[in-house]
Every structure is written in C-alpha cells, then in structure tokens.
C-alpha cells in the first residue's frame, strides 16, 4: 500500500510542478500581451490627440499675440476721439477673441490656462487704468504704448507657458 502511495506521489509531483510552471509561464505571457495592448492603445491615442493639442496651443498663442496691447493698438484704430469709446472697443475685441478661444482650455494644462486668463485680465485692467488718466483716444493710445514700451506685456508670460506646454507635449 505504501509503495502505491509513493508511486502515485512520484507521478503526481512532477505533473503538479510542470502544471505550476506552465501556469506561471502562461500567466506571464498573457500579462505581457495585455501590457503591450495597453501600450499600443496609449500610443495610438497620443498619436491622434497630438495634432489637436498642438492646434490648441497655436490658437492660444495667436490669441496672446492678438491681445498684446502694442499690436492691438496698431491693428485697431480709435472709432472716435472719446477715450471711453476706444476703451470699450478694445475690451470688446479682447473679450471676443477670448470667447472664440475659450474651448481650447480642455487641451492644455490648468497652469497654462491660468496664465492666459491672468494675461487677459492684466491687460484689461491696465487699459482701464490708463484710460482713466487719458483725455482723448489718441492720448490713451500714446499712454498705453509708452507704458508697454517700458515693461514686458503679460502676454509674453502666457506665451512662455504655451511654449513649455508644447515642449511637454512633444
């Protein structure tokens, strides 16, 4: 009886060891295949989203360039001699550009979007401040141009954030 038990163990033990080895090998193989599939799907997703993200960065960079006070004042002449009318025209232009590019925030980081919003708000506030100290639309224009010739516009900071975003994407 003992011989039969030992003989059974002699057959069962190698079969059990072989079964366990095969199980772990197949488990490792399947896990490797699953990992490769996930990596391939992630690569495909990045390949498809890259052009969209780059396009969003391009549009936001263009937005920053268009609301740069110096360039905006050159592009948009006063509609009358009244400072308040000109200020409202510039602010409406900034708001229109902003609304046109609002959806792009879903493609960029929160920090970059915050920098863009901060630049927009800083420019709007500065225009309001300078308009309060100006007597005419042309005087307002000159004061803004003089002010920004001494300092770097906030749009430059936002553009730096956008450039870093592109570097991180690529």
C-alpha positions as CSV (number, residue, x, y, z in Angstrom):
1,X,0.0,0.0,0.0
2,X,2.8,2.4,0.9
3,X,4.5,1.6,-2.4
4,X,1.4,2.6,-4.3
5,X,1.1,5.9,-2.4
6,X,4.8,6.6,-3.1
7,X,4.4,5.6,-6.7
8,X,1.3,7.9,-7.0
9,X,3.3,10.8,-5.5
10,X,6.1,10.1,-7.9
11,X,3.7,10.6,-10.8
12,X,1.7,13.4,-9.3
13,X,4.6,15.6,-8.1
14,X,6.3,16.1,-11.4
15,X,2.9,16.7,-13.1
16,X,2.0,19.2,-10.5
17,X,5.3,21.0,-10.8
18,X,5.0,21.0,-14.6
19,X,1.5,22.3,-14.3
20,X,2.5,25.2,-12.0
21,X,5.5,26.1,-14.2
22,X,3.2,26.2,-17.2
23,X,0.6,28.2,-15.3
24,X,3.1,30.9,-14.3
25,X,4.7,31.0,-17.8
26,X,1.3,31.4,-19.5
27,X,0.2,34.0,-16.9
28,X,3.4,36.0,-17.5
29,X,2.9,35.7,-21.3
30,X,-0.7,36.8,-21.1
31,X,0.2,39.7,-18.7
32,X,2.9,40.8,-21.2
33,X,0.4,40.7,-24.1
34,X,-2.1,42.7,-22.1
35,X,0.6,45.3,-21.3
36,X,1.6,45.5,-24.9
37,X,-2.0,46.1,-26.0
38,X,-2.4,48.8,-23.4
39,X,0.8,50.5,-24.5
40,X,-0.2,50.2,-28.2
41,X,-3.6,51.8,-27.4
42,X,-2.0,54.6,-25.4
43,X,0.4,55.3,-28.3
44,X,-2.4,55.4,-30.8
45,X,-4.4,57.7,-28.5
46,X,-1.4,60.1,-28.2
47,X,-0.8,60.0,-31.9
48,X,-4.4,61.0,-32.5
49,X,-4.6,63.7,-29.8
50,X,-1.2,65.3,-30.6
51,X,-2.4,67.4,-33.6
52,X,-5.4,68.6,-31.7
53,X,-3.3,69.7,-28.7
54,X,-0.8,71.4,-30.9
55,X,-3.6,73.2,-32.8
56,X,-5.0,74.4,-29.5
57,X,-1.6,75.7,-28.4
58,X,-1.2,77.5,-31.8
59,X,-4.6,79.2,-31.4
60,X,-3.9,80.3,-27.9
61,X,-0.5,81.7,-28.9
62,X,-2.3,83.6,-31.6
63,X,-4.8,84.8,-29.1
64,X,-2.0,86.1,-26.9
65,X,-0.4,87.8,-29.8
66,X,-3.7,89.4,-30.8
67,X,-4.4,90.8,-27.4
68,X,-0.8,92.1,-27.0
69,X,-1.6,95.8,-26.3
70,X,1.0,97.2,-28.6
71,X,-0.1,95.1,-31.5
72,X,-3.7,95.6,-30.7
73,X,-3.5,99.4,-30.7
74,X,-1.8,99.4,-34.0
75,X,-4.4,97.0,-35.5
76,X,-7.4,98.7,-34.1
77,X,-7.7,102.5,-34.6
78,X,-9.9,104.7,-32.5
79,X,-13.5,105.0,-33.6
80,X,-13.9,108.4,-32.1
81,X,-11.9,110.9,-30.0
82,X,-13.6,109.7,-26.9
83,X,-11.4,107.6,-24.6
84,X,-14.2,105.6,-23.2
85,X,-15.5,104.5,-26.6
86,X,-12.0,103.4,-27.6
87,X,-11.5,101.6,-24.3
88,X,-14.8,99.7,-24.8
89,X,-13.8,98.8,-28.4
90,X,-10.5,97.3,-27.2
91,X,-12.1,95.4,-24.3
92,X,-14.9,94.1,-26.6
93,X,-12.1,92.9,-29.0
94,X,-10.3,91.2,-26.2
95,X,-13.5,89.5,-25.0
96,X,-14.4,88.4,-28.5
97,X,-11.0,86.9,-29.0
98,X,-11.2,85.2,-25.6
99,X,-14.7,83.8,-26.3
100,X,-13.5,82.5,-29.6
101,X,-10.7,80.5,-28.0
102,X,-12.4,79.5,-24.7
103,X,-12.9,75.9,-25.7
104,X,-9.1,75.4,-26.2
105,X,-8.7,75.2,-22.4
106,X,-9.6,71.5,-22.5
107,X,-6.5,70.7,-24.4
108,X,-3.9,72.5,-22.2
109,X,-2.8,72.3,-18.6
110,X,-4.5,74.2,-15.9
111,X,-1.4,76.3,-15.2
112,X,-1.2,77.4,-18.9
113,X,-4.8,78.3,-18.9
114,X,-4.5,80.3,-15.7
115,X,-1.5,82.2,-17.2
116,X,-3.6,83.1,-20.3
117,X,-6.5,84.3,-18.2
118,X,-4.2,86.3,-16.0
119,X,-2.6,87.9,-19.0
120,X,-6.1,88.8,-20.4
121,X,-7.2,90.3,-17.1
122,X,-4.0,92.2,-16.6
123,X,-4.2,93.8,-20.0
124,X,-7.9,94.7,-19.5
125,X,-7.1,96.2,-16.0
126,X,-4.1,98.1,-17.4
127,X,-6.2,99.5,-20.3
128,X,-8.9,100.7,-17.8
129,X,-6.3,102.3,-15.6
130,X,-4.5,104.1,-18.4
131,X,-7.9,105.2,-19.9
132,X,-8.8,106.9,-16.6
133,X,-5.7,109.1,-16.9
134,X,-6.2,110.0,-20.6
135,X,-8.0,112.9,-22.1
136,X,-8.5,111.6,-25.6
137,X,-8.4,108.3,-27.6
138,X,-5.1,109.3,-29.2
139,X,-3.7,110.3,-25.8
140,X,-4.9,106.9,-24.4
141,X,-3.2,105.2,-27.3
142,X,0.1,107.0,-26.7
143,X,0.0,106.4,-22.9
144,X,-0.6,102.7,-23.4
145,X,2.2,102.4,-26.0
146,X,4.6,104.4,-23.7
147,X,3.6,102.2,-20.7
148,X,4.2,98.9,-22.5
149,X,7.5,100.2,-24.1
150,X,8.9,100.2,-20.6
151,X,7.6,96.8,-19.5
152,X,7.0,93.4,-20.9
153,X,3.3,92.7,-21.7
154,X,1.7,90.0,-19.6
155,X,1.1,88.1,-22.9
156,X,4.8,87.2,-23.0
157,X,4.5,85.3,-19.8
158,X,1.4,83.4,-21.2
159,X,3.3,82.7,-24.4
160,X,6.2,81.2,-22.3
161,X,3.7,78.9,-20.6
162,X,2.3,77.9,-24.0
163,X,5.8,77.1,-25.3
164,X,6.5,75.0,-22.3
165,X,3.2,73.2,-22.8
166,X,4.3,72.4,-26.4
167,X,7.7,71.1,-25.2
168,X,5.9,68.8,-22.7
169,X,3.6,67.5,-25.4
170,X,6.4,66.7,-27.7
